[in-house]
Amino acid sequence: MWNPRDIRDAATREKVLAYMRAAERGLRRAQAARDKAGVPAFAAILQRLKLSSLDQVDNLQTLQLIVVALGGATDGRGCFWIISVPSLLI
């Protein structure tokens, strides 16, 4: 589904929009954490997750793992993401 108008149920449309916005914020956080930690650290984390780029991340949980592993676990206001996934050992 590529067109929001294809989602007829308003509640579902709102959920999809919320996930898309969360993904956008997560990608910005991952990119900022990569810039801060450096490309070698970023590449090592992706390698441990069997990914070659952020383009391969297909869920918010993995995106959160990457950001937390890079040390960028705050949302810019000092609030930590709450995650329910095992720690990534690097």
MARTORKE-211513 format. One record per atom (N, C-alpha, C, CB): atom name; x, y, z. Coordinates in Angstrom, 3 decimals. Last residue first. Glycine has a CB too. Layout:
BEGIN
<r atom="CA" east="X" north="Y" up="Z"/>
...
END
This chain:
BEGIN
<r atom="N" east="28.788" north="-5.085" up="21.955"/>
<r atom="CA" east="29.769" north="-4.665" up="20.941"/>
<r atom="C" east="31.131" north="-4.539" up="21.570"/>
<r atom="CB" east="29.361" north="-3.330" up="20.288"/>
<r atom="N" east="25.713" north="-6.575" up="22.287"/>
<r atom="CA" east="27.075" north="-6.524" up="22.824"/>
<r atom="C" east="28.044" north="-6.155" up="21.713"/>
<r atom="CB" east="27.474" north="-7.880" up="23.466"/>
<r atom="N" east="22.662" north="-5.323" up="22.759"/>
<r atom="CA" east="23.590" north="-5.659" up="21.695"/>
<r atom="C" east="24.989" north="-5.494" up="22.260"/>
<r atom="CB" east="23.368" north="-4.765" up="20.422"/>
<r atom="N" east="20.144" north="-6.664" up="24.864"/>
<r atom="CA" east="21.237" north="-5.732" up="24.629"/>
<r atom="C" east="22.126" north="-6.236" up="23.506"/>
<r atom="CB" east="22.057" north="-5.524" up="25.908"/>
<r atom="N" east="16.911" north="-7.622" up="23.609"/>
<r atom="CA" east="18.177" north="-7.908" up="24.288"/>
<r atom="C" east="19.236" north="-6.871" up="23.953"/>
<r atom="CB" east="18.678" north="-9.298" up="23.914"/>
<r atom="N" east="14.202" north="-5.278" up="23.903"/>
<r atom="CA" east="14.990" north="-6.220" up="23.126"/>
<r atom="C" east="16.285" north="-6.477" up="23.862"/>
<r atom="CB" east="15.258" north="-5.691" up="21.693"/>
<r atom="N" east="12.433" north="-3.191" up="24.434"/>
<r atom="CA" east="12.249" north="-4.496" up="25.062"/>
<r atom="C" east="12.947" north="-5.569" up="24.228"/>
<r atom="CB" east="10.740" north="-4.824" up="25.224"/>
<r atom="N" east="13.050" north="0.210" up="25.246"/>
<r atom="CA" east="13.124" north="-0.915" up="24.321"/>
<r atom="C" east="12.967" north="-2.215" up="25.085"/>
<r atom="CB" east="14.453" north="-0.903" up="23.542"/>
<r atom="N" east="12.447" north="3.508" up="25.282"/>
<r atom="CA" east="12.168" north="2.284" up="26.030"/>
<r atom="C" east="12.178" north="1.154" up="25.016"/>
<r atom="CB" east="10.789" north="2.361" up="26.812"/>
<r atom="N" east="14.789" north="6.073" up="24.972"/>
<r atom="CA" east="13.839" north="5.184" up="24.317"/>
<r atom="C" east="13.624" north="4.006" up="25.233"/>
<r atom="CB" east="14.341" north="4.727" up="22.909"/>
<r atom="N" east="15.056" north="8.709" up="27.359"/>
<r atom="CA" east="15.561" north="7.482" up="26.763"/>
<r atom="C" east="14.445" north="6.720" up="26.087"/>
<r atom="CB" east="16.233" north="6.611" up="27.813"/>
<r atom="N" east="15.282" north="12.151" up="27.071"/>
<r atom="CA" east="14.391" north="11.023" up="27.344"/>
<r atom="C" east="14.919" north="9.781" up="26.630"/>
<r atom="CB" east="12.932" north="11.340" up="26.893"/>
<r atom="N" east="16.677" north="14.377" up="26.380"/>
<r atom="CA" east="17.139" north="13.648" up="27.545"/>
<r atom="C" east="16.275" north="12.455" up="27.897"/>
<r atom="CB" east="17.207" north="14.561" up="28.705"/>
<r atom="N" east="15.846" north="15.329" up="24.081"/>
<r atom="CA" east="15.332" north="16.054" up="25.245"/>
<r atom="C" east="15.780" north="15.355" up="26.527"/>
<r atom="CB" east="13.782" north="16.157" up="25.193"/>
<r atom="N" east="16.890" north="13.604" up="22.319"/>
<r atom="CA" east="17.235" north="15.006" up="22.136"/>
<r atom="C" east="16.740" north="15.869" up="23.284"/>
<r atom="CB" east="16.670" north="15.513" up="20.833"/>
<r atom="N" east="16.313" north="11.065" up="23.091"/>
<r atom="CA" east="15.510" north="11.630" up="22.011"/>
<r atom="C" east="15.810" north="13.107" up="21.762"/>
<r atom="CB" east="14.044" north="11.460" up="22.323"/>
<r atom="N" east="19.066" north="8.813" up="23.638"/>
<r atom="CA" east="18.122" north="9.855" up="24.053"/>
<r atom="C" east="17.418" north="10.431" up="22.850"/>
<r atom="CB" east="18.837" north="10.968" up="24.828"/>
<r atom="N" east="20.954" north="6.970" up="22.811"/>
<r atom="CA" east="19.678" north="6.465" up="23.309"/>
<r atom="C" east="18.705" north="7.545" up="23.748"/>
<r atom="CB" east="19.921" north="5.550" up="24.442"/>
<r atom="N" east="23.386" north="6.617" up="21.333"/>
<r atom="CA" east="22.473" north="7.724" up="21.100"/>
<r atom="C" east="21.074" north="7.387" up="21.568"/>
<r atom="CB" east="22.455" north="8.096" up="19.633"/>
<r atom="N" east="25.159" north="4.547" up="21.375"/>
<r atom="CA" east="25.201" north="5.489" up="22.474"/>
<r atom="C" east="24.297" north="6.678" up="22.296"/>
<r atom="CB" east="26.574" north="5.957" up="22.669"/>
<r atom="N" east="24.978" north="2.570" up="19.575"/>
<r atom="CA" east="25.896" north="3.658" up="19.241"/>
<r atom="C" east="25.968" north="4.717" up="20.331"/>
<r atom="CB" east="25.482" north="4.300" up="17.941"/>
<r atom="N" east="22.964" north="1.061" up="20.717"/>
<r atom="CA" east="24.316" north="0.502" up="20.651"/>
<r atom="C" east="25.359" north="1.567" up="20.336"/>
<r atom="CB" east="24.376" north="-0.600" up="19.605"/>
<r atom="N" east="20.778" north="2.759" up="20.244"/>
<r atom="CA" east="21.225" north="2.502" up="21.618"/>
<r atom="C" east="22.655" north="1.972" up="21.625"/>
<r atom="CB" east="20.282" north="1.499" up="22.318"/>
<r atom="N" east="20.638" north="2.588" up="17.428"/>
<r atom="CA" east="20.845" north="3.878" up="18.092"/>
<r atom="C" east="21.376" north="3.676" up="19.506"/>
<r atom="CB" east="19.534" north="4.684" up="18.128"/>
<r atom="N" east="20.193" north="-0.184" up="17.062"/>
<r atom="CA" east="21.346" north="0.485" up="16.458"/>
<r atom="C" east="21.660" north="1.784" up="17.191"/>
<r atom="CB" east="21.089" north="0.766" up="14.968"/>
<r atom="N" east="17.762" north="-0.570" up="18.423"/>
<r atom="CA" east="18.974" north="-1.295" up="18.814"/>
<r atom="C" east="20.225" north="-0.596" up="18.307"/>
<r atom="CB" east="18.931" north="-2.728" up="18.289"/>
<r atom="N" east="16.028" north="0.994" up="16.886"/>
<r atom="CA" east="16.324" north="1.365" up="18.265"/>
<r atom="C" east="17.595" north="0.695" up="18.750"/>
<r atom="CB" east="15.161" north="1.001" up="19.177"/>
<r atom="N" east="16.019" north="-0.571" up="14.568"/>
<r atom="CA" east="16.484" north="0.809" up="14.509"/>
<r atom="C" east="16.852" north="1.303" up="15.907"/>
<r atom="CB" east="15.408" north="1.717" up="13.881"/>
<r atom="N" east="14.809" north="-2.871" up="15.513"/>
<r atom="CA" east="16.201" north="-2.924" up="15.055"/>
<r atom="C" east="16.795" north="-1.524" up="14.992"/>
<r atom="CB" east="16.295" north="-3.603" up="13.674"/>
<r atom="N" east="12.252" north="-1.791" up="16.077"/>
<r atom="CA" east="13.035" north="-2.436" up="17.129"/>
<r atom="C" east="14.520" north="-2.491" up="16.744"/>
<r atom="CB" east="12.499" north="-3.859" up="17.401"/>
<r atom="N" east="11.164" north="-0.943" up="13.676"/>
<r atom="CA" east="11.584" north="0.059" up="14.661"/>
<r atom="C" east="12.466" north="-0.535" up="15.741"/>
<r atom="CB" east="10.374" north="0.707" up="15.297"/>
<r atom="N" east="12.330" north="-2.584" up="10.683"/>
<r atom="CA" east="11.445" north="-2.474" up="11.836"/>
<r atom="C" east="12.031" north="-1.501" up="12.856"/>
<r atom="CB" east="11.213" north="-3.857" up="12.479"/>
<r atom="N" east="14.171" north="-2.947" up="8.679"/>
<r atom="CA" east="12.762" north="-3.025" up="8.306"/>
<r atom="C" east="11.799" north="-2.981" up="9.501"/>
<r atom="CB" east="12.528" north="-4.283" up="7.529"/>
<r atom="N" east="17.145" north="-1.934" up="7.314"/>
<r atom="CA" east="16.395" north="-2.000" up="8.575"/>
<r atom="C" east="14.911" north="-1.938" up="8.233"/>
<r atom="CB" east="16.804" north="-0.831" up="9.561"/>
<r atom="N" east="18.437" north="-1.439" up="4.970"/>
<r atom="CA" east="17.966" north="-2.802" up="5.192"/>
<r atom="C" east="17.175" north="-2.957" up="6.490"/>
<r atom="CB" east="19.137" north="-3.746" up="5.202"/>
<r atom="N" east="19.353" north="1.130" up="5.070"/>
<r atom="CA" east="18.270" north="0.838" up="4.126"/>
<r atom="C" east="17.683" north="-0.553" up="4.336"/>
<r atom="CB" east="18.773" north="0.969" up="2.699"/>
<r atom="N" east="21.584" north="1.117" up="6.613"/>
<r atom="CA" east="20.317" north="1.445" up="7.267"/>
<r atom="C" east="19.126" north="1.144" up="6.367"/>
<r atom="CB" east="20.297" north="2.913" up="7.676"/>
<r atom="N" east="23.510" north="-1.763" up="5.470"/>
<r atom="CA" east="23.167" north="-0.337" up="5.506"/>
<r atom="C" east="21.861" north="-0.145" up="6.274"/>
<r atom="CB" east="23.043" north="0.243" up="4.064"/>
<r atom="N" east="23.991" north="-4.401" up="5.870"/>
<r atom="CA" east="25.061" north="-3.644" up="5.225"/>
<r atom="C" east="24.766" north="-2.146" up="5.189"/>
<r atom="CB" east="25.281" north="-4.157" up="3.814"/>
<r atom="N" east="23.529" north="-6.661" up="8.607"/>
<r atom="CA" east="23.023" north="-5.625" up="7.711"/>
<r atom="C" east="24.200" north="-4.922" up="7.057"/>
<r atom="CB" east="22.127" north="-4.609" up="8.474"/>
<r atom="N" east="23.911" north="-8.327" up="10.819"/>
<r atom="CA" east="23.874" north="-8.891" up="9.465"/>
<r atom="C" east="23.193" north="-7.946" up="8.464"/>
<r atom="CB" east="23.147" north="-10.237" up="9.482"/>
<r atom="N" east="24.459" north="-7.219" up="13.176"/>
<r atom="CA" east="23.042" north="-7.417" up="12.884"/>
<r atom="C" east="22.820" north="-8.011" up="11.492"/>
<r atom="CB" east="22.298" north="-6.096" up="13.006"/>
<r atom="N" east="27.166" north="-6.927" up="12.948"/>
<r atom="CA" east="26.649" north="-7.859" up="13.967"/>
<r atom="C" east="25.168" north="-8.154" up="13.759"/>
<r atom="CB" east="26.869" north="-7.288" up="15.374"/>
<r atom="N" east="27.179" north="-4.908" up="10.991"/>
<r atom="CA" east="27.701" north="-6.235" up="10.671"/>
<r atom="C" east="27.185" north="-7.274" up="11.663"/>
<r atom="CB" east="29.239" north="-6.222" up="10.668"/>
<r atom="N" east="26.218" north="-2.733" up="12.434"/>
<r atom="CA" east="25.437" north="-3.260" up="11.312"/>
<r atom="C" east="25.870" north="-4.673" up="10.971"/>
<r atom="CB" east="25.579" north="-2.356" up="10.084"/>
<r atom="N" east="28.397" north="-2.462" up="14.190"/>
<r atom="CA" east="27.059" north="-2.781" up="14.702"/>
<r atom="C" east="26.192" north="-3.356" up="13.593"/>
<r atom="CB" east="26.390" north="-1.527" up="15.306"/>
<r atom="N" east="30.459" north="-1.813" up="12.405"/>
<r atom="CA" east="30.572" north="-3.003" up="13.249"/>
<r atom="C" east="29.210" north="-3.428" up="13.790"/>
<r atom="CB" east="31.538" north="-2.743" up="14.409"/>
<r atom="N" east="29.559" north="0.605" up="11.329"/>
<r atom="CA" east="29.690" north="-0.565" up="10.456"/>
<r atom="C" east="29.771" north="-1.852" up="11.269"/>
<r atom="CB" east="30.930" north="-0.430" up="9.564"/>
<r atom="N" east="29.756" north="2.227" up="13.628"/>
<r atom="CA" east="28.475" north="2.018" up="12.971"/>
<r atom="C" east="28.504" north="0.754" up="12.112"/>
<r atom="CB" east="28.110" north="3.236" up="12.116"/>
<r atom="N" east="32.497" north="2.215" up="14.044"/>
<r atom="CA" east="31.610" north="1.673" up="15.078"/>
<r atom="C" east="30.243" north="1.348" up="14.477"/>
<r atom="CB" east="31.460" north="2.675" up="16.254"/>
<r atom="N" east="33.377" north="3.454" up="11.590"/>
<r atom="CA" east="33.805" north="2.100" up="11.970"/>
<r atom="C" east="32.894" north="1.451" up="13.028"/>
<r atom="CB" east="35.232" north="2.147" up="12.495"/>
<r atom="N" east="32.041" north="6.047" up="11.614"/>
<r atom="CA" east="31.650" north="5.015" up="10.659"/>
<r atom="C" east="32.134" north="3.619" up="11.071"/>
<r atom="CB" east="32.191" north="5.360" up="9.282"/>
<r atom="N" east="31.113" north="7.487" up="14.767"/>
<r atom="CA" east="32.053" north="7.205" up="13.695"/>
<r atom="C" east="31.616" north="6.018" up="12.851"/>
<r atom="CB" east="33.427" north="6.952" up="14.266"/>
<r atom="N" east="29.495" north="8.593" up="16.676"/>
<r atom="CA" east="30.310" north="7.425" up="17.039"/>
<r atom="C" east="31.376" north="7.109" up="15.996"/>
<r atom="CB" east="29.420" north="6.212" up="17.233"/>
<r atom="N" east="28.283" north="10.762" up="15.292"/>
<r atom="CA" east="28.969" north="10.977" up="16.572"/>
<r atom="C" east="29.932" north="9.835" up="16.905"/>
<r atom="CB" east="27.943" north="11.132" up="17.696"/>
<r atom="N" east="27.176" north="9.583" up="13.049"/>
<r atom="CA" east="28.108" north="10.698" up="12.878"/>
<r atom="C" east="28.918" north="10.927" up="14.149"/>
<r atom="CB" east="27.351" north="11.978" up="12.495"/>
<r atom="N" east="25.506" north="7.714" up="14.299"/>
<r atom="CA" east="26.592" north="7.262" up="13.420"/>
<r atom="C" east="27.636" north="8.365" up="13.266"/>
<r atom="CB" east="26.038" north="6.845" up="12.031"/>
<r atom="N" east="23.717" north="9.438" up="15.532"/>
<r atom="CA" east="24.550" north="8.567" up="16.369"/>
<r atom="C" east="25.733" north="8.036" up="15.572"/>
<r atom="CB" east="23.719" north="7.395" up="16.934"/>
<r atom="N" east="22.527" north="10.540" up="13.252"/>
<r atom="CA" east="23.259" north="11.407" up="14.180"/>
<r atom="C" east="24.186" north="10.588" up="15.066"/>
<r atom="CB" east="22.283" north="12.220" up="15.047"/>
<r atom="N" east="21.353" north="8.223" up="12.177"/>
<r atom="CA" east="22.347" north="8.967" up="11.397"/>
<r atom="C" east="23.173" north="9.881" up="12.295"/>
<r atom="CB" east="21.660" north="9.791" up="10.297"/>
<r atom="N" east="19.592" north="7.565" up="14.251"/>
<r atom="CA" east="20.638" north="6.623" up="13.844"/>
<r atom="C" east="21.733" north="7.333" up="13.062"/>
<r atom="CB" east="20.043" north="5.488" up="13.002"/>
<r atom="N" east="17.924" north="9.812" up="14.244"/>
<r atom="CA" east="18.730" north="9.499" up="15.426"/>
<r atom="C" east="19.878" north="8.568" up="15.067"/>
<r atom="CB" east="17.860" north="8.865" up="16.518"/>
<r atom="N" east="16.762" north="9.545" up="11.704"/>
<r atom="CA" east="17.560" north="10.742" up="12.010"/>
<r atom="C" east="18.458" north="10.490" up="13.221"/>
<r atom="CB" east="16.638" north="11.961" up="12.274"/>
<r atom="N" east="15.440" north="7.100" up="12.097"/>
<r atom="CA" east="16.500" north="7.208" up="11.094"/>
<r atom="C" east="17.381" north="8.423" up="11.336"/>
<r atom="CB" east="15.900" north="7.277" up="9.698"/>
<r atom="N" east="13.595" north="7.875" up="14.067"/>
<r atom="CA" east="14.606" north="6.862" up="14.352"/>
<r atom="C" east="15.759" north="6.903" up="13.364"/>
<r atom="CB" east="13.982" north="5.492" up="14.344"/>
<r atom="N" east="11.968" north="9.638" up="12.669"/>
<r atom="CA" east="12.756" north="10.126" up="13.806"/>
<r atom="C" east="13.892" north="9.154" up="14.124"/>
<r atom="CB" east="11.855" north="10.322" up="15.050"/>
<r atom="N" east="10.908" north="7.773" up="10.804"/>
<r atom="CA" east="11.653" north="8.950" up="10.339"/>
<r atom="C" east="12.538" north="9.508" up="11.455"/>
<r atom="CB" east="10.680" north="10.040" up="9.837"/>
<r atom="N" east="9.583" north="6.033" up="12.531"/>
<r atom="CA" east="10.684" north="5.547" up="11.700"/>
<r atom="C" east="11.543" north="6.696" up="11.196"/>
<r atom="CB" east="10.146" north="4.742" up="10.520"/>
<r atom="N" east="7.636" north="7.728" up="13.541"/>
<r atom="CA" east="8.614" north="7.141" up="14.456"/>
<r atom="C" east="9.823" north="6.634" up="13.677"/>
<r atom="CB" east="7.980" north="5.994" up="15.274"/>
<r atom="N" east="6.182" north="8.207" up="11.186"/>
<r atom="CA" east="6.865" north="9.316" up="11.853"/>
<r atom="C" east="7.933" north="8.802" up="12.818"/>
<r atom="CB" east="5.853" north="10.193" up="12.605"/>
<r atom="N" east="5.217" north="5.626" up="10.718"/>
<r atom="CA" east="6.075" north="6.272" up="9.723"/>
<r atom="C" east="6.854" north="7.436" up="10.344"/>
<r atom="CB" east="5.231" north="6.772" up="8.533"/>
<r atom="N" east="3.639" north="5.220" up="12.976"/>
<r atom="CA" east="4.804" north="4.369" up="12.751"/>
<r atom="C" east="5.764" north="5.003" up="11.747"/>
<r atom="CB" east="4.367" north="2.988" up="12.260"/>
<r atom="N" east="1.688" north="7.219" up="12.506"/>
<r atom="CA" east="2.513" north="7.267" up="13.719"/>
<r atom="C" east="3.770" north="6.416" up="13.552"/>
<r atom="CB" east="1.705" north="6.786" up="14.943"/>
<r atom="N" east="0.551" north="6.265" up="10.115"/>
<r atom="CA" east="1.231" north="7.560" up="10.139"/>
<r atom="C" east="2.147" north="7.676" up="11.350"/>
<r atom="CB" east="0.210" north="8.701" up="10.143"/>
<r atom="N" east="-0.607" north="3.915" up="11.081"/>
<r atom="CA" east="0.424" north="3.852" up="10.039"/>
<r atom="C" east="1.228" north="5.144" up="10.019"/>
<r atom="CB" east="-0.210" north="3.595" up="8.652"/>
<r atom="N" east="-2.478" north="5.015" up="12.851"/>
<r atom="CA" east="-1.418" north="4.125" up="13.345"/>
<r atom="C" east="-0.272" north="4.047" up="12.343"/>
<r atom="CB" east="-1.976" north="2.712" up="13.622"/>
<r atom="N" east="-4.139" north="6.425" up="11.071"/>
<r atom="CA" east="-3.398" north="7.151" up="12.120"/>
<r atom="C" east="-2.253" north="6.305" up="12.674"/>
<r atom="CB" east="-4.347" north="7.561" up="13.266"/>
<r atom="N" east="-5.191" north="4.291" up="9.595"/>
<r atom="CA" east="-4.406" north="5.327" up="8.912"/>
<r atom="C" east="-3.569" north="6.107" up="9.914"/>
<r atom="CB" east="-5.329" north="6.286" up="8.132"/>
<r atom="N" east="-6.646" north="3.012" up="11.580"/>
<r atom="CA" east="-5.498" north="2.326" up="10.970"/>
<r atom="C" east="-4.595" north="3.332" up="10.282"/>
<r atom="CB" east="-5.968" north="1.253" up="9.962"/>
<r atom="N" east="-8.580" north="4.965" up="12.010"/>
<r atom="CA" east="-7.712" north="4.548" up="13.116"/>
<r atom="C" east="-6.464" north="3.853" up="12.580"/>
<r atom="CB" east="-8.472" north="3.611" up="14.082"/>
<r atom="N" east="-9.876" north="5.118" up="9.497"/>
<r atom="CA" east="-9.146" north="6.274" up="10.030"/>
<r atom="C" east="-8.185" north="5.878" up="11.145"/>
<r atom="CB" east="-10.126" north="7.321" up="10.547"/>
<r atom="N" east="-9.847" north="2.857" up="6.893"/>
<r atom="CA" east="-10.126" north="3.008" up="8.321"/>
<r atom="C" east="-9.249" north="4.110" up="8.913"/>
<r atom="CB" east="-9.893" north="1.672" up="9.069"/>
<r atom="N" east="-8.715" north="2.858" up="4.330"/>
<r atom="CA" east="-10.065" north="3.399" up="4.538"/>
<r atom="C" east="-10.362" north="3.670" up="6.008"/>
<r atom="CB" east="-11.102" north="2.438" up="3.981"/>
<r atom="N" east="-6.007" north="3.446" up="2.615"/>
<r atom="CA" east="-6.351" north="2.971" up="3.957"/>
<r atom="C" east="-7.679" north="3.620" up="4.333"/>
<r atom="CB" east="-5.218" north="3.314" up="5.013"/>
<r atom="N" east="-5.628" north="4.802" up="0.305"/>
<r atom="CA" east="-6.016" north="3.396" up="0.183"/>
<r atom="C" east="-6.393" north="2.795" up="1.532"/>
<r atom="CB" east="-4.884" north="2.592" up="-0.442"/>
<r atom="N" east="-4.608" north="7.217" up="0.992"/>
<r atom="CA" east="-6.048" north="7.176" up="0.684"/>
<r atom="C" east="-6.553" north="5.746" up="0.535"/>
<r atom="CB" east="-6.341" north="7.961" up="-0.599"/>
<r atom="N" east="-1.870" north="6.755" up="1.131"/>
<r atom="CA" east="-2.651" north="6.799" up="2.370"/>
<r atom="C" east="-4.162" north="6.742" up="2.133"/>
<r atom="CB" east="-2.312" north="8.054" up="3.138"/>
<r atom="N" east="-0.419" north="4.530" up="-1.065"/>
<r atom="CA" east="-1.202" north="5.757" up="-1.018"/>
<r atom="C" east="-2.042" north="5.758" up="0.259"/>
<r atom="CB" east="-2.106" north="5.893" up="-2.280"/>
<r atom="N" east="0.746" north="2.081" up="-0.992"/>
<r atom="CA" east="1.619" north="3.241" up="-1.119"/>
<r atom="C" east="0.880" north="4.555" up="-1.006"/>
<r atom="CB" east="2.342" north="3.193" up="-2.419"/>
<r atom="N" east="0.847" north="-1.167" up="0.000"/>
<r atom="CA" east="0.000" north="0.000" up="0.000"/>
<r atom="C" east="0.899" north="1.239" up="0.000"/>
<r atom="CB" east="-0.967" north="-0.007" up="1.223"/>
END
